[in-house]
Amino acid sequence: MVHEQHTELLKVLHDCMVECNHCYDACLKEDDIQMMAGCIRLDRECADMCAFLEQSITRNSPFIGKLAQVCAQMCEACGNECKKHDHDHCQRCAEACFKCAEACKQIA
């Protein structure tokens, strides 16, 4: 099965989705939510894309490479936004996003 050859990518995608969801939730609780608006939006979109690619891999979609390319771009955008903020949750999210972007580029 195709998903068996992508075991590590599936883990990285899942970890990124979890970190993005955590960051999304934590950003909503920050004092200056307006300052966090870009981070919140990208957290949500990145988490959704990672989850979608994860599902696509497990069902052997013919679009895995193209989806991985888009996912890498979204992860980089989210990571770049998150690294601008000093919050621990943003820094952890940025790290997960950059790791995921690199993994996605390997199959894009």
C-alpha positions in Angstrom: 0.0 0.0 0.0 1.1 3.5 -0.8 0.6 4.9 2.7 3.0 2.3 4.1 5.9 3.9 2.2 4.9 7.3 3.6 4.7 6.3 7.3 7.1 9.1 8.5 5.3 11.7 6.4 1.9 10.7 7.8 3.4 11.2 11.3 4.9 14.6 10.5 1.6 15.7 8.9 -0.4 14.6 11.9 2.0 16.3 14.3 1.8 19.5 12.3 -2.0 19.4 12.3 -2.0 18.9 16.0 0.5 21.8 16.6 -1.5 24.1 14.3 -4.7 23.3 16.0 -3.1 24.0 19.4 -1.6 27.3 18.2 -5.0 28.3 16.7 -6.7 27.7 20.0 -4.0 29.4 22.1 -3.9 32.4 19.7 -7.7 32.9 20.2 -6.9 33.4 23.9 -4.2 36.0 23.5 -4.8 39.5 24.7 -4.2 41.2 21.3 -6.2 38.9 19.1 -6.1 41.4 16.2 -2.3 41.0 16.2 -2.8 37.2 16.0 -5.3 37.3 13.1 -2.8 36.2 10.4 -1.5 33.5 12.6 -5.0 32.2 13.4 -6.0 32.1 9.8 -2.8 30.3 8.7 -3.0 27.8 11.6 -6.5 26.8 10.5 -5.7 26.5 6.9 -2.4 24.6 7.5 -4.1 22.2 9.9 -6.8 21.5 7.4 -4.3 21.0 4.5 -2.2 18.6 6.6 -5.2 16.6 7.6 -6.4 16.5 3.9 -3.0 15.3 2.6 -2.8 12.7 5.4 -6.2 11.3 4.3 -5.3 11.5 0.6 -2.2 9.4 1.2 -4.1 6.8 3.1 -6.6 6.4 0.2 -3.8 6.4 -2.4 -5.0 9.6 -4.2 -3.5 10.2 -7.6 -2.9 13.8 -6.5 -0.5 13.1 -3.6 2.4 14.9 -5.2 0.5 18.0 -6.1 -1.2 18.2 -2.7 2.2 17.8 -1.1 3.5 20.7 -3.0 0.6 22.9 -1.9 0.9 21.6 1.7 4.6 22.5 1.7 3.8 26.1 0.6 1.1 26.4 3.2 3.3 25.0 6.0 6.1 27.4 5.1 3.6 30.4 5.2 2.2 29.3 8.5 5.7 28.7 9.9 6.9 32.1 8.8 3.9 33.8 10.4 4.2 31.8 13.6 7.9 32.5 14.1 7.2 36.2 14.2 5.4 35.7 17.6 7.3 35.0 20.8 4.6 32.7 22.3 5.7 29.2 23.0 2.8 27.8 21.1 3.7 29.8 18.0 7.3 28.7 18.2 6.4 25.0 18.5 3.9 25.4 15.6 6.6 27.1 13.4 9.0 24.2 14.1 6.4 21.6 13.2 5.4 23.5 10.1 8.9 23.8 8.8 9.6 20.1 9.4 6.3 19.2 7.6 7.2 21.5 4.7 10.5 19.7 4.2 8.9 16.3 4.4 6.2 17.3 1.8 8.9 18.6 -0.6 10.4 15.2 -0.6 7.3 13.7 -2.4 6.1 16.8 -4.2 
